[in-house]
Amino acid sequence: MTDIGHQRRAADWLVLGLLAAGGALLLLGASVGSTGFESVFEAGSDPVAMQIVWDIRLPRTLGAWAAGALLGLAGALAQGLFRNPLADPYLLGSASGASLGVALMLVVFGVSPFATAWLVRLGLTGAAFAGAVGAVLLTLLLAQGVQHTLRLLLAGVIVGVVLGAMTSLVMLMNPDVMQSMQAFMLGSTGFVGWSAWVLMVGVWLGCTTVAWILSPVLDGLSLGEATAASLGLPLPQMRAALVAVLALATGAAVAQTGLIAFVGLAAPHLVRSVAKTTHRRLIFLASLMGGVLLMAADVLARALMAPQELPVGVLTAVLGGGYLLWLMQRSMRSTSGTGL
């Protein structure tokens, strides 16, 4: 009982810490631009500077939080569904599907994936979302439903490889879209506006609510298929609903920011390293952690080489890959230390 109480207190402190970090990063993100650091409080006396803060920096920073929260939520769901700590939100082929959708739309429109014209932007966002959801539906079709986890996992890998190859083929046949596709595949929060932020927050609230309600099935699955079935849980229906939430959360984030690696994979790991908790809390904590991670990466991407800017997806890949290598090295040391 003492251990359970300790874990609950650790989870509560983690929530407070992540909320405080998010608030600090919001102020920092509103103060960092192409010219370097300029306090948001000092910008209040300059109408032009205040407009930049309100119209560009704030929605971008809040959008980074929303996209990271969606990816963190999706990562926690993927790892719970597949009972694999290395599962990530793109495991069902959504990333490759989104890339193919954007590539095909670029061939039609011939514009940048982050163009500011709202009609074109809506078309590319819709293409990315439709491609991501379509890839997940194709995975489900090949796996013949969600009953067999291993079959679903293998189908996702196959769909990802095939759709990735199709995207490469489209780019080879239309070299003009390669540069534009690069922006999408490297990931960027630079063109997230207030409307995109509102959309992502709305999707996050809906997905979090459904995932919170269905979280008992993830706790049951962590004990094994037979145990989960013996608890009387309607596994096929609840698993299908969770896959739908996973696809919706991933598709919404990818459609607005492009492909951003490792946030969905690392966020649940970081939460579990601080507090062991049920999936009901893990889902919410992983969302907060993902939001903070992507906000921090976005601020670093702007500040490291100002006035130039690093693609935020490159930064998350480098930092996330380094973290996972350290985690693997630590796991190997602990295993060798126990003589196993």
C-alpha positions as YAML, in Angstrom:
chain: A
units: angstrom
residues:
- id: 1
  name: MET
  ca: [0.00, 0.00, 0.00]
- id: 2
  name: THR
  ca: [2.86, 2.33, 0.79]
- id: 3
  name: ASP
  ca: [4.38, 1.67, -2.62]
- id: 4
  name: ILE
  ca: [1.06, 2.43, -4.34]
- id: 5
  name: GLY
  ca: [0.76, 5.68, -2.41]
- id: 6
  name: HIS
  ca: [4.33, 6.61, -3.34]
- id: 7
  name: GLN
  ca: [3.64, 5.99, -7.03]
- id: 8
  name: ARG
  ca: [0.48, 8.12, -6.87]
- id: 9
  name: ARG
  ca: [2.36, 10.97, -5.25]
- id: 10
  name: ALA
  ca: [5.08, 10.67, -7.89]
- id: 11
  name: ALA
  ca: [2.43, 10.84, -10.63]
- id: 12
  name: ASP
  ca: [0.81, 13.89, -9.00]
- id: 13
  name: TRP
  ca: [4.17, 15.67, -8.73]
- id: 14
  name: LEU
  ca: [4.90, 14.78, -12.34]
- id: 15
  name: VAL
  ca: [1.63, 16.40, -13.46]
- id: 16
  name: LEU
  ca: [2.51, 19.59, -11.58]
- id: 17
  name: GLY
  ca: [6.05, 19.56, -12.95]
- id: 18
  name: LEU
  ca: [4.89, 19.09, -16.54]
- id: 19
  name: LEU
  ca: [2.28, 21.84, -16.23]
- id: 20
  name: ALA
  ca: [4.91, 24.20, -14.80]
- id: 21
  name: ALA
  ca: [7.39, 23.26, -17.55]
- id: 22
  name: GLY
  ca: [4.70, 23.82, -20.17]
- id: 23
  name: GLY
  ca: [3.94, 27.28, -18.80]
- id: 24
  name: ALA
  ca: [7.61, 28.24, -18.74]
- id: 25
  name: LEU
  ca: [8.15, 26.95, -22.28]
- id: 26
  name: LEU
  ca: [5.11, 28.88, -23.48]
- id: 27
  name: LEU
  ca: [6.63, 32.13, -22.23]
- id: 28
  name: LEU
  ca: [9.99, 31.17, -23.68]
- id: 29
  name: GLY
  ca: [8.48, 30.20, -27.02]
- id: 30
  name: ALA
  ca: [6.64, 33.52, -27.22]
- id: 31
  name: SER
  ca: [9.97, 35.30, -26.65]
- id: 32
  name: VAL
  ca: [12.20, 33.43, -29.14]
- id: 33
  name: GLY
  ca: [12.16, 34.47, -32.79]
- id: 34
  name: SER
  ca: [14.40, 34.80, -35.81]
- id: 35
  name: THR
  ca: [16.26, 37.70, -34.18]
- id: 36
  name: GLY
  ca: [16.97, 35.76, -31.00]
- id: 37
  name: PHE
  ca: [15.49, 36.24, -27.55]
- id: 38
  name: GLU
  ca: [13.14, 39.14, -26.94]
- id: 39
  name: SER
  ca: [11.05, 39.04, -23.77]
- id: 40
  name: VAL
  ca: [7.34, 38.84, -24.45]
- id: 41
  name: PHE
  ca: [6.81, 41.46, -21.75]
- id: 42
  name: GLU
  ca: [9.07, 43.93, -23.56]
- id: 43
  name: ALA
  ca: [7.18, 43.33, -26.81]
- id: 44
  name: GLY
  ca: [4.01, 44.71, -25.22]
- id: 45
  name: SER
  ca: [5.13, 48.29, -25.90]
- id: 46
  name: ASP
  ca: [5.61, 47.66, -29.64]
- id: 47
  name: PRO
  ca: [2.42, 46.95, -31.65]
- id: 48
  name: VAL
  ca: [4.34, 45.22, -34.48]
- id: 49
  name: ALA
  ca: [6.28, 43.00, -32.06]
- id: 50
  name: MET
  ca: [3.08, 42.19, -30.19]
- id: 51
  name: GLN
  ca: [1.38, 41.20, -33.43]
- id: 52
  name: ILE
  ca: [4.28, 38.85, -34.22]
- id: 53
  name: VAL
  ca: [3.95, 37.30, -30.76]
- id: 54
  name: TRP
  ca: [0.18, 36.91, -31.01]
- id: 55
  name: ASP
  ca: [-0.14, 35.81, -34.65]
- id: 56
  name: ILE
  ca: [3.02, 33.70, -35.07]
- id: 57
  name: ARG
  ca: [4.87, 32.72, -31.91]
- id: 58
  name: LEU
  ca: [1.98, 31.91, -29.56]
- id: 59
  name: PRO
  ca: [-0.03, 29.71, -31.96]
- id: 60
  name: ARG
  ca: [3.17, 28.00, -33.06]
- id: 61
  name: THR
  ca: [4.24, 27.23, -29.48]
- id: 62
  name: LEU
  ca: [0.76, 26.13, -28.43]
- id: 63
  name: GLY
  ca: [0.49, 24.11, -31.64]
- id: 64
  name: ALA
  ca: [3.74, 22.35, -30.79]
- id: 65
  name: TRP
  ca: [2.24, 21.41, -27.41]
- id: 66
  name: ALA
  ca: [-0.97, 20.14, -29.00]
- id: 67
  name: ALA
  ca: [0.87, 18.05, -31.63]
- id: 68
  name: GLY
  ca: [3.21, 16.63, -28.99]
- id: 69
  name: ALA
  ca: [0.26, 15.83, -26.72]
- id: 70
  name: LEU
  ca: [-1.46, 13.95, -29.55]
- id: 71
  name: LEU
  ca: [1.71, 11.98, -30.33]
- id: 72
  name: GLY
  ca: [2.33, 11.23, -26.64]
- id: 73
  name: LEU
  ca: [-1.25, 9.98, -26.28]
- id: 74
  name: ALA
  ca: [-0.93, 7.86, -29.43]
- id: 75
  name: GLY
  ca: [2.41, 6.45, -28.24]
- id: 76
  name: ALA
  ca: [0.93, 5.36, -24.91]
- id: 77
  name: LEU
  ca: [-1.97, 3.68, -26.72]
- id: 78
  name: ALA
  ca: [0.31, 1.93, -29.22]
- id: 79
  name: GLN
  ca: [2.60, 0.57, -26.51]
- id: 80
  name: GLY
  ca: [-0.39, -0.61, -24.47]
- id: 81
  name: LEU
  ca: [-2.21, -2.19, -27.40]
- id: 82
  name: PHE
  ca: [0.82, -4.05, -28.72]
- id: 83
  name: ARG
  ca: [2.32, -4.69, -25.27]
- id: 84
  name: ASN
  ca: [5.61, -3.50, -26.71]
- id: 85
  name: PRO
  ca: [7.58, -0.59, -25.18]
- id: 86
  name: LEU
  ca: [9.14, 0.12, -28.59]
- id: 87
  name: ALA
  ca: [5.80, 0.66, -30.35]
- id: 88
  name: ASP
  ca: [5.21, 4.16, -31.69]
- id: 89
  name: PRO
  ca: [2.23, 6.03, -33.19]
- id: 90
  name: TYR
  ca: [3.37, 5.34, -36.76]
- id: 91
  name: LEU
  ca: [3.35, 1.57, -36.33]
- id: 92
  name: LEU
  ca: [0.12, 1.01, -38.28]
- id: 93
  name: GLY
  ca: [1.44, 2.72, -41.41]
- id: 94
  name: SER
  ca: [-0.08, 6.14, -40.74]
- id: 95
  name: ALA
  ca: [3.17, 8.03, -41.42]
- id: 96
  name: SER
  ca: [3.68, 6.41, -44.82]
- id: 97
  name: GLY
  ca: [0.03, 6.94, -45.69]
- id: 98
  name: ALA
  ca: [0.20, 10.63, -44.77]
- id: 99
  name: SER
  ca: [3.37, 11.06, -46.84]
- id: 100
  name: LEU
  ca: [1.76, 9.42, -49.86]
- id: 101
  name: GLY
  ca: [-1.34, 11.59, -49.50]
- id: 102
  name: VAL
  ca: [0.72, 14.78, -49.40]
- id: 103
  name: ALA
  ca: [2.91, 13.64, -52.31]
- id: 104
  name: LEU
  ca: [-0.14, 12.97, -54.48]
- id: 105
  name: MET
  ca: [-1.69, 16.30, -53.53]
- id: 106
  name: LEU
  ca: [1.56, 18.10, -54.35]
- id: 107
  name: VAL
  ca: [1.54, 16.53, -57.79]
- id: 108
  name: VAL
  ca: [-1.97, 17.93, -58.29]
- id: 109
  name: PHE
  ca: [-1.39, 21.39, -56.77]
- id: 110
  name: GLY
  ca: [2.36, 21.81, -57.24]
- id: 111
  name: VAL
  ca: [2.78, 23.82, -54.03]
- id: 112
  name: SER
  ca: [4.66, 23.64, -50.73]
- id: 113
  name: PRO
  ca: [3.08, 21.37, -48.09]
- id: 114
  name: PHE
  ca: [3.09, 24.33, -45.71]
- id: 115
  name: ALA
  ca: [1.71, 26.93, -48.12]
- id: 116
  name: THR
  ca: [-0.17, 29.75, -46.43]
- id: 117
  name: ALA
  ca: [-3.11, 29.91, -48.83]
- id: 118
  name: TRP
  ca: [-5.89, 28.51, -46.68]
- id: 119
  name: LEU
  ca: [-7.57, 26.51, -49.45]
- id: 120
  name: VAL
  ca: [-4.35, 24.78, -50.47]
- id: 121
  name: ARG
  ca: [-3.38, 24.31, -46.84]
- id: 122
  name: LEU
  ca: [-6.75, 22.70, -46.14]
- id: 123
  name: GLY
  ca: [-6.29, 20.41, -49.15]
- id: 124
  name: LEU
  ca: [-2.82, 19.26, -48.04]
- id: 125
  name: THR
  ca: [-3.90, 18.85, -44.43]
- id: 126
  name: GLY
  ca: [-6.87, 16.82, -45.55]
- id: 127
  name: ALA
  ca: [-4.67, 14.72, -47.84]
- id: 128
  name: ALA
  ca: [-2.26, 13.95, -45.00]
- id: 129
  name: PHE
  ca: [-5.09, 13.06, -42.64]
- id: 130
  name: ALA
  ca: [-6.91, 10.97, -45.22]
- id: 131
  name: GLY
  ca: [-3.68, 9.17, -46.13]
- id: 132
  name: ALA
  ca: [-2.91, 8.39, -42.48]
- id: 133
  name: VAL
  ca: [-6.40, 7.07, -41.74]
- id: 134
  name: GLY
  ca: [-6.54, 5.20, -45.06]
- id: 135
  name: ALA
  ca: [-3.26, 3.44, -44.25]
- id: 136
  name: VAL
  ca: [-4.62, 2.34, -40.87]
- id: 137
  name: LEU
  ca: [-7.81, 1.04, -42.51]
- id: 138
  name: LEU
  ca: [-5.70, -0.87, -45.04]
- id: 139
  name: THR
  ca: [-3.70, -2.36, -42.18]
- id: 140
  name: LEU
  ca: [-6.90, -3.45, -40.47]
- id: 141
  name: LEU
  ca: [-8.15, -4.98, -43.72]
- id: 142
  name: LEU
  ca: [-4.94, -6.97, -44.23]
- id: 143
  name: ALA
  ca: [-4.92, -8.06, -40.58]
- id: 144
  name: GLN
  ca: [-8.60, -9.06, -40.83]
- id: 145
  name: GLY
  ca: [-9.53, -6.95, -37.84]
- id: 146
  name: VAL
  ca: [-7.90, -6.28, -34.49]
- id: 147
  name: GLN
  ca: [-8.26, -9.72, -32.91]
- id: 148
  name: HIS
  ca: [-4.66, -10.82, -33.53]
- id: 149
  name: THR
  ca: [-2.06, -8.36, -32.27]
- id: 150
  name: LEU
  ca: [0.90, -9.95, -34.06]
- id: 151
  name: ARG
  ca: [-0.96, -10.04, -37.38]
- id: 152
  name: LEU
  ca: [-1.93, -6.38, -36.93]
- id: 153
  name: LEU
  ca: [1.68, -5.46, -36.20]
- id: 154
  name: LEU
  ca: [3.02, -7.29, -39.26]
- id: 155
  name: ALA
  ca: [0.32, -5.80, -41.49]
- id: 156
  name: GLY
  ca: [1.28, -2.31, -40.27]
- id: 157
  name: VAL
  ca: [4.93, -2.92, -41.15]
- id: 158
  name: ILE
  ca: [4.00, -4.19, -44.61]
- id: 159
  name: VAL
  ca: [1.65, -1.28, -45.31]
- id: 160
  name: GLY
  ca: [4.31, 1.19, -44.13]
- id: 161
  name: VAL
  ca: [6.96, -0.29, -46.43]
- id: 162
  name: VAL
  ca: [4.67, -0.49, -49.48]
- id: 163
  name: LEU
  ca: [3.22, 3.02, -49.09]
- id: 164
  name: GLY
  ca: [6.71, 4.40, -48.42]
- id: 165
  name: ALA
  ca: [7.91, 2.84, -51.67]
- id: 166
  name: MET
  ca: [4.93, 4.33, -53.50]
- id: 167
  name: THR
  ca: [5.77, 7.77, -52.09]
- id: 168
  name: SER
  ca: [9.35, 7.41, -53.33]
- id: 169
  name: LEU
  ca: [8.05, 6.37, -56.74]
- id: 170
  name: VAL
  ca: [5.80, 9.44, -56.92]
- id: 171
  name: MET
  ca: [8.75, 11.69, -56.05]
- id: 172
  name: LEU
  ca: [11.00, 10.03, -58.62]
- id: 173
  name: MET
  ca: [8.39, 10.49, -61.32]
- id: 174
  name: ASN
  ca: [7.81, 14.10, -60.26]
- id: 175
  name: PRO
  ca: [11.18, 15.55, -59.11]
- id: 176
  name: ASP
  ca: [9.64, 19.01, -58.64]
- id: 177
  name: VAL
  ca: [7.87, 17.88, -55.46]
- id: 178
  name: MET
  ca: [10.98, 16.50, -53.75]
- id: 179
  name: GLN
  ca: [11.97, 19.75, -52.06]
- id: 180
  name: SER
  ca: [8.42, 20.39, -50.91]
- id: 181
  name: MET
  ca: [8.08, 16.84, -49.58]
- id: 182
  name: GLN
  ca: [11.28, 17.25, -47.63]
- id: 183
  name: ALA
  ca: [9.66, 19.95, -45.50]
- id: 184
  name: PHE
  ca: [6.80, 17.61, -44.64]
- id: 185
  name: MET
  ca: [8.99, 14.59, -43.93]
- id: 186
  name: LEU
  ca: [11.35, 16.54, -41.67]
- id: 187
  name: GLY
  ca: [8.48, 18.02, -39.67]
- id: 188
  name: SER
  ca: [7.79, 21.64, -38.83]
- id: 189
  name: THR
  ca: [5.62, 23.63, -36.44]
- id: 190
  name: GLY
  ca: [6.42, 26.89, -38.20]
- id: 191
  name: PHE
  ca: [3.11, 27.19, -40.02]
- id: 192
  name: VAL
  ca: [0.71, 26.19, -37.27]
- id: 193
  name: GLY
  ca: [-1.88, 28.92, -36.77]
- id: 194
  name: TRP
  ca: [-4.74, 29.42, -34.35]
- id: 195
  name: SER
  ca: [-7.18, 27.37, -36.43]
- id: 196
  name: ALA
  ca: [-4.78, 24.40, -36.55]
- id: 197
  name: TRP
  ca: [-4.21, 24.69, -32.79]
- id: 198
  name: VAL
  ca: [-7.95, 24.71, -32.08]
- id: 199
  name: LEU
  ca: [-8.41, 21.66, -34.31]
- id: 200
  name: MET
  ca: [-5.62, 19.69, -32.60]
- id: 201
  name: VAL
  ca: [-6.81, 20.62, -29.10]
- id: 202
  name: GLY
  ca: [-10.35, 19.54, -29.99]
- id: 203
  name: VAL
  ca: [-9.10, 16.20, -31.32]
- id: 204
  name: TRP
  ca: [-6.88, 15.76, -28.26]
- id: 205
  name: LEU
  ca: [-9.77, 16.37, -25.85]
- id: 206
  name: GLY
  ca: [-11.98, 13.88, -27.68]
- id: 207
  name: CYS
  ca: [-9.28, 11.23, -28.00]
- id: 208
  name: THR
  ca: [-8.18, 11.61, -24.38]
- id: 209
  name: THR
  ca: [-11.75, 11.21, -23.16]
- id: 210
  name: VAL
  ca: [-12.36, 8.04, -25.18]
- id: 211
  name: ALA
  ca: [-8.94, 6.60, -24.27]
- id: 212
  name: TRP
  ca: [-9.56, 7.36, -20.57]
- id: 213
  name: ILE
  ca: [-12.88, 5.50, -20.70]
- id: 214
  name: LEU
  ca: [-11.35, 2.51, -22.50]
- id: 215
  name: SER
  ca: [-8.11, 2.41, -20.51]
- id: 216
  name: PRO
  ca: [-9.14, -0.67, -18.43]
- id: 217
  name: VAL
  ca: [-8.67, -2.83, -21.53]
- id: 218
  name: LEU
  ca: [-5.02, -1.71, -21.74]
- id: 219
  name: ASP
  ca: [-4.51, -2.67, -18.08]
- id: 220
  name: GLY
  ca: [-6.11, -6.03, -18.84]
- id: 221
  name: LEU
  ca: [-3.97, -6.60, -21.92]
- id: 222
  name: SER
  ca: [-0.83, -5.89, -19.90]
- id: 223
  name: LEU
  ca: [-1.67, -9.04, -17.91]
- id: 224
  name: GLY
  ca: [-2.13, -11.12, -21.08]
- id: 225
  name: GLU
  ca: [-4.89, -11.87, -23.58]
- id: 226
  name: ALA
  ca: [-6.38, -14.70, -21.52]
- id: 227
  name: THR
  ca: [-6.49, -12.62, -18.34]
- id: 228
  name: ALA
  ca: [-8.08, -9.68, -20.14]
- id: 229
  name: ALA
  ca: [-10.73, -11.98, -21.63]
- id: 230
  name: SER
  ca: [-11.41, -13.56, -18.22]
- id: 231
  name: LEU
  ca: [-12.19, -10.10, -16.82]
- id: 232
  name: GLY
  ca: [-15.21, -9.93, -19.09]
- id: 233
  name: LEU
  ca: [-13.87, -7.11, -21.25]
- id: 234
  name: PRO
  ca: [-15.27, -6.93, -24.81]
- id: 235
  name: LEU
  ca: [-11.78, -7.03, -26.30]
- id: 236
  name: PRO
  ca: [-12.55, -6.83, -30.07]
- id: 237
  name: GLN
  ca: [-14.83, -3.80, -29.77]
- id: 238
  name: MET
  ca: [-12.67, -1.93, -27.25]
- id: 239
  name: ARG
  ca: [-9.50, -2.71, -29.18]
- id: 240
  name: ALA
  ca: [-11.09, -1.45, -32.40]
- id: 241
  name: ALA
  ca: [-12.12, 1.77, -30.65]
- id: 242
  name: LEU
  ca: [-8.59, 2.28, -29.32]
- id: 243
  name: VAL
  ca: [-7.10, 1.71, -32.78]
- id: 244
  name: ALA
  ca: [-9.51, 4.36, -34.10]
- id: 245
  name: VAL
  ca: [-8.37, 6.79, -31.40]
- id: 246
  name: LEU
  ca: [-4.73, 6.00, -32.20]
- id: 247
  name: ALA
  ca: [-5.31, 6.66, -35.92]
- id: 248
  name: LEU
  ca: [-7.24, 9.89, -35.29]
- id: 249
  name: ALA
  ca: [-4.67, 11.33, -32.87]
- id: 250
  name: THR
  ca: [-1.72, 10.44, -35.11]
- id: 251
  name: GLY
  ca: [-3.43, 11.65, -38.27]
- id: 252
  name: ALA
  ca: [-4.38, 15.00, -36.73]
- id: 253
  name: ALA
  ca: [-0.82, 15.67, -35.53]
- id: 254
  name: VAL
  ca: [0.86, 14.54, -38.75]
- id: 255
  name: ALA
  ca: [-1.55, 16.55, -40.90]
- id: 256
  name: GLN
  ca: [-0.59, 19.80, -39.15]
- id: 257
  name: THR
  ca: [3.12, 19.37, -38.43]
- id: 258
  name: GLY
  ca: [4.45, 16.66, -40.76]
- id: 259
  name: LEU
  ca: [6.42, 13.65, -39.57]
- id: 260
  name: ILE
  ca: [7.96, 14.25, -36.14]
- id: 261
  name: ALA
  ca: [9.91, 11.29, -34.82]
- id: 262
  name: PHE
  ca: [10.44, 9.83, -31.34]
- id: 263
  name: VAL
  ca: [8.06, 12.08, -29.37]
- id: 264
  name: GLY
  ca: [5.35, 9.42, -29.27]
- id: 265
  name: LEU
  ca: [7.91, 6.74, -28.49]
- id: 266
  name: ALA
  ca: [9.87, 8.58, -25.80]
- id: 267
  name: ALA
  ca: [7.02, 10.29, -23.90]
- id: 268
  name: PRO
  ca: [5.54, 7.12, -22.30]
- id: 269
  name: HIS
  ca: [9.05, 5.86, -21.50]
- id: 270
  name: LEU
  ca: [9.89, 9.07, -19.65]
- id: 271
  name: VAL
  ca: [6.65, 8.90, -17.68]
- id: 272
  name: ARG
  ca: [7.21, 5.29, -16.66]
- id: 273
  name: SER
  ca: [10.76, 6.11, -15.57]
- id: 274
  name: VAL
  ca: [9.31, 8.52, -12.99]
- id: 275
  name: ALA
  ca: [6.07, 6.84, -11.94]
- id: 276
  name: LYS
  ca: [4.61, 3.37, -12.46]
- id: 277
  name: THR
  ca: [0.90, 3.88, -12.87]
- id: 278
  name: THR
  ca: [-2.23, 2.57, -14.55]
- id: 279
  name: HIS
  ca: [-2.96, 3.35, -18.19]
- id: 280
  name: ARG
  ca: [-5.69, 5.77, -17.14]
- id: 281
  name: ARG
  ca: [-3.05, 8.08, -15.68]
- id: 282
  name: LEU
  ca: [-0.32, 7.07, -18.12]
- id: 283
  name: ILE
  ca: [-2.37, 8.27, -21.10]
- id: 284
  name: PHE
  ca: [-2.80, 11.74, -19.60]
- id: 285
  name: LEU
  ca: [0.79, 11.96, -18.34]
- id: 286
  name: ALA
  ca: [2.22, 10.81, -21.69]
- id: 287
  name: SER
  ca: [0.16, 13.53, -23.40]
- id: 288
  name: LEU
  ca: [1.57, 16.20, -21.10]
- id: 289
  name: MET
  ca: [5.09, 14.81, -21.53]
- id: 290
  name: GLY
  ca: [4.77, 14.74, -25.32]
- id: 291
  name: GLY
  ca: [3.55, 18.33, -25.35]
- id: 292
  name: VAL
  ca: [6.46, 19.51, -23.22]
- id: 293
  name: LEU
  ca: [8.99, 17.56, -25.31]
- id: 294
  name: LEU
  ca: [7.83, 19.03, -28.60]
- id: 295
  name: MET
  ca: [7.57, 22.54, -27.15]
- id: 296
  name: ALA
  ca: [11.15, 22.29, -25.90]
- id: 297
  name: ALA
  ca: [12.35, 20.92, -29.26]
- id: 298
  name: ASP
  ca: [10.52, 23.73, -31.10]
- id: 299
  name: VAL
  ca: [12.16, 26.43, -28.97]
- id: 300
  name: LEU
  ca: [15.58, 24.82, -29.46]
- id: 301
  name: ALA
  ca: [15.01, 24.54, -33.22]
- id: 302
  name: ARG
  ca: [14.41, 28.30, -33.37]
- id: 303
  name: ALA
  ca: [17.17, 29.34, -31.00]
- id: 304
  name: LEU
  ca: [20.16, 27.14, -31.88]
- id: 305
  name: MET
  ca: [20.94, 28.62, -35.31]
- id: 306
  name: ALA
  ca: [18.93, 31.87, -35.30]
- id: 307
  name: PRO
  ca: [18.07, 33.51, -37.63]
- id: 308
  name: GLN
  ca: [18.12, 30.15, -39.44]
- id: 309
  name: GLU
  ca: [15.90, 27.40, -38.13]
- id: 310
  name: LEU
  ca: [16.41, 23.67, -37.74]
- id: 311
  name: PRO
  ca: [13.56, 21.32, -38.74]
- id: 312
  name: VAL
  ca: [12.03, 20.30, -35.46]
- id: 313
  name: GLY
  ca: [11.67, 16.69, -36.67]
- id: 314
  name: VAL
  ca: [15.43, 16.44, -37.12]
- id: 315
  name: LEU
  ca: [16.01, 17.71, -33.59]
- id: 316
  name: THR
  ca: [13.53, 15.29, -32.02]
- id: 317
  name: ALA
  ca: [15.09, 12.41, -33.99]
- id: 318
  name: VAL
  ca: [18.60, 13.24, -32.74]
- id: 319
  name: LEU
  ca: [17.56, 13.81, -29.13]
- id: 320
  name: GLY
  ca: [15.11, 10.91, -29.08]
- id: 321
  name: GLY
  ca: [17.59, 8.53, -30.68]
- id: 322
  name: GLY
  ca: [20.22, 9.52, -28.14]
- id: 323
  name: TYR
  ca: [17.78, 8.95, -25.30]
- id: 324
  name: LEU
  ca: [16.81, 5.50, -26.54]
- id: 325
  name: LEU
  ca: [20.46, 4.51, -27.00]
- id: 326
  name: TRP
  ca: [21.14, 5.57, -23.42]
- id: 327
  name: LEU
  ca: [18.08, 3.64, -22.25]
- id: 328
  name: MET
  ca: [19.23, 0.51, -24.12]
- id: 329
  name: GLN
  ca: [22.75, 0.83, -22.69]
- id: 330
  name: ARG
  ca: [21.38, 1.20, -19.16]
- id: 331
  name: SER
  ca: [19.14, -1.84, -19.65]
- id: 332
  name: MET
  ca: [22.09, -3.91, -20.88]
- id: 333
  name: ARG
  ca: [24.19, -2.85, -17.87]
- id: 334
  name: SER
  ca: [21.42, -3.77, -15.42]
- id: 335
  name: THR
  ca: [20.92, -7.13, -17.12]
- id: 336
  name: SER
  ca: [24.62, -7.96, -17.02]
- id: 337
  name: GLY
  ca: [24.77, -6.81, -13.40]
- id: 338
  name: THR
  ca: [22.12, -9.36, -12.40]
- id: 339
  name: GLY
  ca: [24.04, -12.12, -14.18]
- id: 340
  name: LEU
  ca: [21.23, -12.83, -16.66]
...
